[in-house]
């Protein structure tokens, strides 16, 4: 699951990116309204974290532009802590308003809470046989027992489960595991799929990851699903 952070303060941006990545999210970061507009039209983000005091414009004016390609939830990050500012942000269309300085555990919890809201993103809990993935909490279980996965393996699994019964192409999976700051390396996708397969097998998961040579990978639907 990919998140877009729009924040022009480098230390805070780095801290937010680190916290979200440790929680299992893929994060792209930009520092201007112009870059946010360009990137939001190119990628399918699950959520946007939006600073208001951007160098090239007010974040609130950016909200309708960011959402013109779909109803993506937005959490405002701002040092403007007056009630009138908070009300303006929420009335202006933000799904949540977080005042700086930001406590990272709280911010991660707020991201998860917004993603769990009905209608924000379909199928927050994905299930296939005994395999379950909570896309908001970034947690996986097999037969109700937790399975620990890395960020890239989680992203691969989410894409495979969302397209269960159909092939997820290499391009789709690579877009899921790489952020703007990542260096694209040969065989990184194969390595992530291999780690995911081993983890699921070790947890006695009966859903196999099938390689369609030259095309991609898939999780077959079990009969009756």
KEBARO-378658 format. One record per residue: residue in one letter; x, y, z of N, C-alpha, C, CB in turn. Coordinates in steps of 0.05 Angstrom, whole numbers, padded with zeros to 5 digits, always signed. Atoms other than C-alpha are relative to their C-alpha. Glycine has a CB too. Example, Ala and Ser with C-alpha at 12.3 -4.5 7.8 and 13.67 -1.06 7.14 Angstrom:
KEBARO-378658
a+00018-00024+00000+00246-00090+00156+00018+00024+00000-00020+00001+00025 s-00016-00024-00001+00273-00021+00143-00015+00022+00014+00009+00009-00029 
This chain:
KEBARO-378658
x+00017-00024+00000+00000+00000+00000+00018+00025+00000-00019+00000+00024 x-00017-00023+00004+00030+00066-00023-00013+00025+00012+00006+00005-00030 x+00008-00025-00012+00026+00132+00014+00017+00023-00012+00003+00000+00031 x-00015-00024+00010+00045+00201-00013+00002+00020+00022-00015+00012-00025 x-00005-00021-00020+00077+00250+00035+00008+00026-00014+00023-00009+00020 x-00006-00026+00011+00076+00323+00015+00009+00018+00023-00025+00013-00015 x-00012-00014-00023+00123+00359+00064+00026+00012-00008+00004-00020+00024 x-00024-00014+00010+00177+00411+00052+00021+00003+00022-00008+00027-00010 x-00020-00002-00021+00214+00404+00119+00015-00026+00001-00014+00006+00028 x-00014+00025+00004+00268+00352+00106+00002-00018+00025+00028+00005-00009 x-00002+00018-00023+00279+00326+00178-00026-00013+00007+00010+00016+00024 x+00026+00011-00006+00205+00317+00190-00008-00020-00022-00022+00022+00002 x+00007+00018+00021+00195+00285+00122+00015-00027+00003+00007+00012-00028 x-00016+00025-00004+00251+00235+00136-00011-00016+00023+00029+00007+00005 x+00011+00014-00023+00222+00218+00204-00027-00014-00007-00004+00019+00024 x+00026+00012+00008+00152+00207+00175+00003-00023-00018-00018+00022-00013 x-00005+00022+00019+00178+00165+00118+00010-00025+00015+00020+00009-00022 x-00012+00022-00015+00219+00122+00166-00022-00014+00016+00023+00009+00018 x+00021+00012-00017+00160+00111+00213-00020-00016-00016-00015+00022+00016 x+00019+00014+00016+00112+00092+00158+00011-00025-00013-00012+00018-00021 x-00012+00023+00012+00161+00046+00124+00005-00022+00020+00027+00008-00013 x-00002+00020-00021+00175+00011+00190-00027-00014+00005+00011+00012+00026 x+00027+00011-00004+00100+00001+00195-00010-00016-00024-00020+00022+00006 x+00006+00017+00023+00100-00034+00127-00012+00015-00024-00020-00020+00009 x+00011-00015+00023+00077+00023+00081+00023+00008-00019-00015+00025+00010 x-00018-00011+00019+00111+00044+00017-00006+00030-00002-00002-00013-00028 x+00005-00029-00002+00121+00120+00019+00016+00014-00022+00009+00010+00027 x-00013-00019+00019+00136+00170-00037-00001+00027+00013-00014+00000-00028 x-00001-00026-00013+00157+00239-00014+00006+00022-00021+00022+00001+00022 x-00005-00024+00016+00153+00306-00050-00002+00025+00018-00020+00002-00025 x-00001-00024-00017+00164+00377-00024-00016+00023-00010+00028+00008+00004 x+00015-00022+00012+00121+00420-00069-00027-00008-00010+00016+00012-00023 x+00027+00005+00011+00049+00426-00092+00001-00009-00029-00017+00025+00002 x-00002+00007+00028+00071+00421-00164+00007-00029-00003+00020+00017-00015 x-00008+00028+00001+00106+00355-00153-00022-00019+00009+00026-00005+00016 x+00022+00016-00010+00047+00329-00113-00021-00004-00021-00012+00012+00025 x+00020+00002+00021-00001+00344-00170+00009-00019-00022-00005+00028-00012 x-00011+00017+00022+00044+00310-00221+00000-00029+00008+00028+00009-00008 x-00003+00028-00009+00056+00248-00179-00027-00013+00005+00018-00001+00024 x+00026+00011-00007-00015+00239-00155-00016-00009-00025-00017+00020+00016 x+00013+00008+00024-00038+00234-00227+00012-00025-00013-00001+00022-00019 x-00014+00023+00012+00012+00179-00242-00002-00026+00016+00029+00007-00004 x+00000+00023-00018+00004+00132-00183-00026-00002+00015+00024+00000+00019 x+00025+00005-00016-00053+00100-00144+00008-00001+00029-00013-00027-00010 x-00007-00001-00028-00042+00122-00073-00024-00007+00018+00010+00028+00008 x+00021+00007-00019-00081+00094-00014-00007+00024+00018+00008-00024+00016 x+00004-00022-00019-00072+00158+00027+00021+00021-00006+00002-00009+00029 x-00019-00022+00003-00039+00227+00023+00003+00015+00027-00009+00019-00022 x-00006-00017-00023-00005+00264+00081+00008+00027-00011+00022-00013+00018 x-00003-00026+00014-00008+00338+00064+00007+00022+00020-00025+00007-00015 x-00007-00024-00014+00030+00396+00094-00015+00024-00012+00031+00005-00001 x+00015-00023+00010-00007+00463+00089+00019+00022-00010-00018+00010+00021 x-00018-00022+00007+00052+00511+00086+00021-00008-00020+00013+00010+00024 x-00018+00008+00021+00083+00490+00020+00013+00025-00014-00014-00017-00021 x-00014-00023+00012+00134+00535-00016-00014+00012-00024+00027-00008-00007 x+00012-00010+00024+00091+00541-00078-00031+00001+00001+00008-00017-00024 x+00029-00002-00003+00021+00544-00049-00011-00011+00026-00013-00014-00023 x+00013+00010-00024-00028+00529+00006-00010-00028-00004-00023+00019+00009 x+00008+00027+00004-00041+00456+00017-00030-00004-00003+00010-00016+00024 x+00029+00003+00002-00116+00466+00026-00010+00004-00029-00014+00019+00019 x+00008-00004+00027-00121+00492-00045+00008-00024-00018+00012+00026-00011 x-00009+00023+00014-00086+00429-00067-00019-00024+00002+00028-00008+00009 x+00017+00023-00006-00138+00382-00038-00018-00009-00023-00018+00006+00024 x+00017+00009+00022-00189+00382-00095+00015-00010-00024-00019+00022-00008 x-00017+00009+00023-00133+00374-00146+00010-00028+00005+00023+00020-00004 x-00010+00026-00006-00104+00314-00111-00021-00021-00002+00012+00000+00028 x+00022+00020+00000-00172+00281-00109-00015-00001-00027-00020+00008+00021 x+00016-00001+00025-00194+00295-00181+00001-00027-00014+00010+00022-00018 x-00002+00026+00013-00171+00225-00202-00013-00022+00017+00029-00007-00006 x+00012+00020-00017-00209+00190-00146-00002+00010+00029+00015-00026-00001 x+00004-00008-00027-00230+00194-00073+00022-00011+00018-00028-00009+00010 x-00022+00009-00017-00163+00186-00038-00001+00015+00027+00028+00004-00014 x+00000-00014-00025-00163+00202+00037+00024+00017+00005-00003-00020+00023 x-00022-00019-00005-00120+00260+00060+00001+00007+00030-00004+00026-00016 x-00005-00009-00028-00090+00274+00129+00018+00024-00002+00013-00023+00017 x-00015-00025+00000-00066+00345+00139+00020-00001+00023-00019+00024+00004 x-00021-00004-00020+00000+00357+00176+00006+00030+00000+00026-00017-00007 x-00004-00030-00001+00006+00429+00200+00008+00009+00027-00025+00014-00009 x-00007-00014-00025+00037+00474+00252-00022+00019+00008+00027+00014-00002 x+00022-00019-00006-00026+00516+00249-00019-00014+00020-00016+00008-00026 x+00014+00015-00021-00057+00494+00315-00025+00014+00011+00019-00006+00022 x+00024-00013-00010-00113+00544+00325-00025-00015-00009-00001+00029-00010 x+00025+00014+00007-00184+00518+00325-00010+00007-00027-00022+00006+00021 x+00010-00009+00027-00202+00560+00264+00015-00014-00022+00002+00030-00002 x-00016+00014+00020-00145+00526+00226-00008-00029-00002+00030+00002+00007 x+00008+00029+00000-00165+00456+00247-00028-00003-00013+00000-00011+00028 x+00027+00002+00012-00238+00469+00229+00001+00005-00030-00019+00020+00014 x-00002-00006+00028-00217+00500+00163+00011-00024-00016+00019+00023-00004 x-00011+00024+00013-00176+00438+00146-00020-00022-00004+00024-00010+00015 x+00020+00021+00001-00231+00389+00163-00024+00008-00018-00010-00007+00028 x+00022-00009+00018-00286+00430+00130+00009+00003-00029-00011+00027+00010 x-00010-00002+00027-00241+00439+00070+00004-00027-00014+00026+00014+00001 x-00001+00026+00013-00242+00364+00058+00020-00020+00011+00005+00003-00028 x-00019+00019-00012-00187+00333+00100-00014-00021+00017+00021+00015+00017 x+00011+00022-00015-00202+00266+00132+00009+00001+00029+00006-00026-00012 x-00011-00003-00027-00159+00282+00193+00019+00024+00000+00014-00026+00010 x-00017-00023-00002-00117+00340+00219+00019-00005+00023-00017+00027+00004 x-00020+00005-00021-00052+00328+00257+00018+00024+00003+00017-00025-00008 x-00016-00024-00006-00016+00385+00291+00029-00007+00005-00012+00016+00024 x-00028+00003-00005+00059+00390+00289+00007+00013+00026+00017+00012-00024 x-00018+00023+00006+00104+00370+00324-00016-00026+00001+00024-00001+00019 x+00015+00025+00004+00081+00301+00304+00012-00023+00017-00001-00008-00029 x-00009+00024-00013+00086+00240+00349-00004-00023-00019-00017-00005+00027 x+00001+00020+00021+00103+00184+00301-00019-00024+00005+00028-00010-00006 x+00018+00022-00004+00066+00127+00335-00030+00008-00003+00003-00012+00028 x+00027-00010+00004+00003+00170+00336-00007+00004-00029-00004+00026+00016 x+00005-00004+00028+00011+00189+00264-00005-00026-00015+00024+00015-00013 x+00004+00027+00013+00018+00116+00242-00028-00011+00008+00022-00020+00009 x+00026+00010-00008-00044+00099+00283-00022+00015-00014-00003+00003+00031 x+00020-00016+00014-00083+00156+00251-00002-00009-00030+00006+00030+00002 x+00001+00010+00027-00063+00131+00182-00016-00026-00002+00029-00004-00011 x+00015+00025-00001-00088+00062+00199-00029+00004+00004+00012-00019+00021 x+00028-00005-00006-00152+00089+00228-00015+00011-00024-00003+00020+00023 x+00013-00012+00023-00168+00131+00166-00004-00022-00022+00017+00023-00011 x+00002+00021+00020-00154+00071+00120-00021-00020+00007+00027-00013-00004 x+00021+00019-00008-00202+00029+00160-00028+00010-00003+00004-00009+00029 x+00027-00011+00002-00260+00076+00151-00015-00011-00024+00001+00031-00002 x+00016+00010+00022-00317+00048+00109+00000+00018-00024-00029-00006+00009 x+00000-00015+00025-00312+00070+00037+00026+00013-00008-00021+00021+00003 x-00025-00012+00007-00241+00096+00040+00015-00017-00020+00017+00005+00025 x-00013+00018+00019-00212+00035+00006-00014-00027+00002+00031-00002+00006 x+00015+00026+00000-00249-00028-00014+00018-00022+00010-00010-00006-00027 x-00014+00025-00008-00229-00094+00018+00025+00006+00017+00008-00015-00025 x-00022-00005-00019-00187-00071+00077+00011-00027+00010-00009+00017+00023 x-00009+00027-00008-00185-00144+00100-00002-00018-00024-00017-00010+00024 x-00001+00019+00022-00164-00191+00044+00003-00028+00010+00022+00007-00020 x-00002+00028-00009-00175-00266+00052+00001-00018-00024-00025-00007+00018 x-00001+00021+00020-00157-00326+00010+00007-00026+00015+00022+00007-00022 x-00004+00024-00016-00166-00393+00042+00006+00007+00029+00023-00017-00012 x-00007-00005-00028-00131-00392+00110+00018+00025+00002+00014-00024+00012 x-00017-00023+00001-00090-00331+00089-00016+00026+00002+00017+00000-00026 x+00014-00025-00004-00111-00262+00113+00020+00023+00001-00018+00000+00025 x-00017-00024+00000-00081-00193+00102-00017+00024+00008+00014+00004-00027 x+00013-00025-00009-00103-00130+00140+00017+00022-00013-00001+00003+00031 x-00016-00019+00016-00081-00076+00090+00005+00026+00016-00014+00006-00026 x-00004-00025-00016-00089-00019+00141+00020-00005+00021-00027+00009+00012 x-00019+00006-00021-00052-00052+00198+00026-00011-00010-00013-00020+00020 x-00023+00012+00012-00002-00083+00150+00008-00026+00015+00024+00019-00001 x-00004+00025-00014-00009-00150+00184-00011-00024-00016-00012+00001+00028 x+00007+00024+00015-00014-00221+00156-00003-00023+00020+00022-00007-00021 x+00003+00024-00017-00039-00286+00187-00007-00023-00018-00021+00005+00021 x+00007+00025+00013-00046-00358+00166-00012-00017+00022+00024-00015-00013 x+00014+00015-00021-00097-00399+00206+00000+00016+00026+00013-00028+00004 x+00002-00018-00023-00103-00338+00252+00026+00002+00015-00021-00009+00019 x-00027-00003-00012-00028-00342+00268+00015+00021-00016+00015-00027+00002 x-00014-00022+00013+00013-00280+00254+00024-00010-00016+00009+00020+00020 x-00023+00005+00017+00064-00282+00198+00015+00026-00004-00008-00013-00028 x-00016-00025+00002+00120-00230+00199+00012+00002-00028+00022+00001+00022 x-00010-00005+00027+00136-00201+00130+00013+00028-00001-00022-00003-00021 x-00011-00026+00005+00180-00145+00106-00018+00018-00017+00027-00003-00013 x+00016-00019+00015+00153-00083+00072-00005-00008-00029+00012+00028+00000 x+00003+00008+00028+00166-00108+00001-00017-00025-00003+00027-00004-00013 x+00016+00025+00001+00137-00177+00015-00029+00006+00005+00011-00020+00020 x+00027-00008-00005+00075-00145+00044-00013+00012-00025-00002+00020+00023 x+00011-00014+00024+00066-00102-00018-00005-00020-00023+00020+00021-00010 x+00004+00021+00021+00075-00162-00065-00025-00016+00007+00024-00018-00002 x+00023+00017-00008+00025-00203-00025-00026+00015-00004+00003-00008+00030 x+00025-00015+00004-00027-00147-00026-00008+00000-00029+00004+00029+00010 x+00007-00001+00028-00023-00141-00101-00009-00027-00010+00024+00009-00017 x+00008+00027+00008-00027-00217-00110-00028-00007+00010+00020-00020+00010 x+00026+00006-00011-00087-00222-00064-00022+00016-00013+00000+00004+00030 x+00021-00017+00013-00124-00164-00097-00006-00011-00028+00010+00029-00001 x+00005+00011+00027-00116-00199-00164-00001-00030+00000+00023+00009-00019 x+00001+00029-00002-00126-00270-00139-00016-00013-00023-00013-00008+00027 x+00012+00013+00023-00142-00317-00196+00008+00012-00027-00030+00002+00002 x-00011-00013+00024-00109-00269-00246+00029+00005+00004-00016+00027-00006 x-00029-00005-00002-00037-00257-00262+00006+00029+00006+00014-00009-00027 x-00010-00027-00006-00003-00196-00231+00026+00003-00015+00004+00005+00031 x-00023-00003+00017+00048-00172-00281+00024+00010+00015-00006+00019-00023 x-00025-00010-00012+00120-00156-00266-00001+00030+00005+00024-00007-00018 x+00001-00028-00002+00107-00083-00278-00017+00009+00024-00012+00013-00025 x+00018-00007-00022+00049-00080-00229+00014-00006+00027-00026-00016-00002 x-00013+00007-00025+00089-00116-00175+00024+00018+00006+00009-00029-00001 x-00023-00018-00004+00151-00073-00186-00010+00028+00009+00017+00002-00025 x+00011-00026-00009+00108-00010-00179-00009-00001+00029-00023+00008-00018 x+00009+00003-00028+00083-00038-00113+00023+00000+00020-00016-00026+00003 x-00022+00003-00019+00151-00051-00082+00020+00023+00000+00014-00026-00004 x-00020-00022+00002+00191+00009-00106-00013+00027+00006+00012+00001-00028 x+00008-00028-00004+00184+00081-00081+00018+00017-00016+00001+00007+00031 x-00017-00019+00016+00214+00143-00112+00029+00000+00008-00011+00028+00003 x-00027-00001-00010+00275+00138-00068+00015-00027-00003-00001+00007+00029 x-00013+00026+00003+00289+00065-00083+00015-00003-00026-00021-00023+00002 x-00015+00006+00025+00341+00043-00133-00010-00027-00011+00031-00001+00005 x+00010+00025+00012+00312-00008-00181+00024-00018-00006-00016+00007-00027 x-00023+00018+00004+00358-00068-00179-00010-00026-00013+00013-00006+00028 x+00008+00025+00013+00358-00132-00220-00007-00022+00020+00023-00010-00018 x+00009+00023-00017+00322-00192-00189-00011+00007+00027+00024-00018+00003 x+00011-00008-00026+00296-00151-00130-00028-00012+00003-00001+00030+00003 x+00027+00011-00002+00225-00173-00147+00000-00030+00004-00016+00007-00026 x-00002+00029-00004+00244-00246-00153+00008-00006+00028+00021-00012-00020 x-00008+00004-00027+00279-00241-00086-00022+00004+00020+00024+00018+00007 x+00023-00005-00018+00218-00211-00053-00021-00022-00002-00013+00027-00007 x+00019+00022+00004+00172-00264-00083+00011-00025+00014-00005-00005-00030 x-00012+00024-00013+00220-00318-00059-00002+00001+00030+00029-00003-00009 x+00002-00003-00029+00222-00291+00012-00029-00003+00009+00010+00028+00009 x+00028+00003-00006+00146-00286+00012-00009-00029-00001-00017+00017-00019 x+00007+00028+00003+00138-00357-00013+00011-00017+00024+00011-00011-00026 x-00011+00015-00022+00185-00384+00041-00015+00006+00026+00030+00006+00003 x+00014-00007-00025+00149-00346+00096-00027-00013+00001-00002+00030+00002 x+00026+00012+00001+00081-00371+00074+00001-00031+00003-00015+00007-00025 x-00003+00028-00002+00105-00442+00067+00007-00008+00029+00022-00011-00019 x-00008+00006-00028+00137-00440+00137-00024+00003+00018+00022+00019+00009 x+00025-00003-00017+00068-00418+00164-00021-00020-00008-00010+00029-00003 x+00018+00020+00009+00035-00478+00130-00023+00012-00017-00011-00015+00023 x+00020-00011+00017-00003-00434+00081-00004-00018-00024+00008+00029-00010 x+00006+00019+00021-00038-00477+00029-00004+00014-00027-00024-00016+00006 x+00003-00015+00025-00044-00421-00023+00027+00004-00013-00014+00028+00005 x-00027-00002+00012+00014-00427-00072+00003+00026-00017+00005-00024-00019 x-00006-00022+00018+00048-00370-00109+00010-00013-00026+00022+00019+00013 x-00006+00013+00026+00049-00391-00182+00014+00020-00018-00026-00011-00013 x-00015-00017+00019+00100-00363-00230-00010-00007-00029+00030-00005+00002 x+00007+00003+00028+00074-00352-00301+00024+00012-00016-00028+00015-00007 x-00026-00008+00011+00140-00350-00338-00003+00022-00021+00014-00024-00011 x+00000-00022+00019+00153-00285-00375-00023+00019+00003-00001-00011-00027 x+00023-00017-00004+00088-00254-00349-00001+00012+00028-00026-00016-00006 x+00002-00010-00027+00085-00250-00274-00007-00022+00020-00022+00022+00003 x+00007+00020-00021+00057-00286-00212-00029+00002+00006+00018+00004+00025 x+00028-00001-00008-00011-00304-00185-00005-00019+00024-00018-00009-00023 x+00010+00017-00020-00048-00334-00127-00026-00012-00010-00005+00015+00028 x+00025+00012+00010-00100-00384-00152-00022+00001+00021+00005-00029-00009 x+00023+00001-00018-00169-00379-00122-00006-00029+00006-00025+00014-00012 x+00009+00027-00008-00191-00440-00083-00028-00005-00010+00002-00005+00030 x+00026+00006+00010-00253-00476-00107-00021+00011+00019-00004-00030-00004 x+00021-00011-00017-00317-00443-00082+00004+00029+00007-00003-00016+00025 x-00004-00028-00007-00285-00374-00075-00005+00018-00024+00028+00004+00010 
